[in-house]
Amino acid sequence: MSESKNLVYRIATETDAESIATLVNGSYFGEESNQGWTNQNGMVTGKKTSAESISNMMVNGKGVFLMFFGETDHILKGSIHLIYNQESNSAYLGMFSVRPDLQAQGYGKFILSTAENYAISNWHVDYIKLRVIMQRPELIAYYVRRGYSDTGFREPFPKENLKLTTLLRSDLNVGTMSKCVNKG
């Protein structure tokens, strides 16, 4: 089946939890992730999430997952999770995943831009925020090229993530990056 270069998206439902978990885990860890330009191999091993966790996030109203498919082949190419924070009028994005064999082809830029526009259009946010392992300079550089700035906020690698993962390095910390999207 040929690859479609144009993407379409939809909001995920609970029935999509397994597909999203498979995509996310394959993008971040393991042999499959080595096909892409960035992953967490050498830093963390295991799984980033589970279908149960994703399903629970959907049921509990913890934001939305956007799923991206080829326009003509309807194959899942990427996904991203968005959470609205009314108190700070911002959106947090996470679990940003592009199938590793399709990375460095512009899909990530499109997915990130679409997610930002979704948050702006639906929640009228002033900022988009994300967290990144600070020992991943190539990923930080990617977000800087997309207009994100390092806020300077750091915290240890989240302990709640250690249910499914094992740290391979003891020096990992997570930093917050932010992008102002309010043009007013």
URQUI-V904708 format. One record per run of one state. SS is the DSSP state (alpha for helix, beta for strand, coil for the rest). FROM is the first residue (numbers start at 1). LEN is the number of residues. If there is no record, write none. Layout:
ss: (SS,SS)
from: (FROM,FROM)
len: (LEN,LEN)
This chain:
ss: (coil,beta,coil,alpha,coil,alpha,coil,beta,coil,alpha,coil,beta,coil,beta,coil,beta,coil,alpha,coil,alpha,coil,beta,coil,alpha,coil,beta,coil,alpha,coil,beta,coil,beta,coil)
from: (1,7,12,14,29,30,34,44,47,51,60,64,71,76,86,90,99,100,103,107,124,127,134,137,146,149,157,159,164,165,168,173,181)
len: (6,5,2,15,1,4,10,3,4,9,4,7,5,10,4,9,1,3,4,17,3,7,3,9,3,8,2,5,1,3,5,8,4)
